[in-house]
């Protein structure tokens, strides 16, 4: 899953037809400044499994001015079963929106969440990472896997294979609708219909398995794109061990200024579970982290435990 911004009024397209009411009137784009600066967010979701693709939710986020209640009532039932319009104070993704999206994904997949392992690949944008999102994803039966910072242009299938195709199809649809309009303008309902038609044309009718293979998500990187391997500095076939990376390596996935419990995301286990159980063996030769056992706790005074809560430890 990844987000992209869709502009309300597309400008600067070749072949745009501008209707002129008088011969001497200058040809101008008939759109307000608000429309030219107005965007919504499209939360796009693709999968390598063609049978599942039609089930995935395609969410459009708009603010209260863009998505009025009257507009939602008029167009919601016409956009397709998997396309949802979410009216929020902001058109950008957030922790709350991400939790809602995970719930929507679980409902859309139905019994597949129980019978199959659901892995969602996202980037490390702050809206995707939070302890509440981590916990909610586990409740939904979804495993979140994060693309390393500054590498989404190379490793995110939506960025490498979807969005360029989607934008081109959207622009063509916009240009056609604008040329057919009597006054040369596209209303908001038509604009949303163009987006819905683009989703229906591009996403379900495309096999994304090549995109997932090219960025190394499937087949153990055996068919990794040569261009990508060169950009990443790999020479020849990859021989990656079947084990967890070290905590130090995992920290490189996330932005350096982001403070979080990296080991939880690495093992996909809450910190409380790891304290009760056992930590996985690190990939490096460093010794395993010490674990406070029940016998050790009984031998220490209560004042030590209360003071220990104030000490910042390294996981």
Secondary structure as UniProt FT lines:
FT   STRAND          2..7
FT   TURN            14..15
FT   TURN            23..24
FT   HELIX           33..36
FT   STRAND          39..44
FT   HELIX           50..53
FT   TURN            54..55
FT   STRAND          58..63
FT   TURN            64..66
FT   HELIX           69..75
FT   HELIX           76..78
FT   TURN            81..82
FT   STRAND          83..88
FT   HELIX           95..109
FT   TURN            110..111
FT   HELIX           112..115
FT   STRAND          118..122
FT   HELIX           126..128
FT   HELIX           131..139
FT   TURN            140..141
FT   STRAND          142..146
FT   TURN            149..150
FT   HELIX           152..155
FT   HELIX           158..162
FT   HELIX           163..180
FT   HELIX           188..202
FT   TURN            203..205
FT   HELIX           209..214
FT   TURN            215..216
FT   HELIX           219..221
FT   TURN            222..223
FT   HELIX           226..232
FT   HELIX           247..251
FT   TURN            252..253
FT   TURN            256..257
FT   HELIX           262..267
FT   HELIX           271..276
FT   HELIX           294..299
FT   HELIX           302..308
FT   TURN            309..310
//
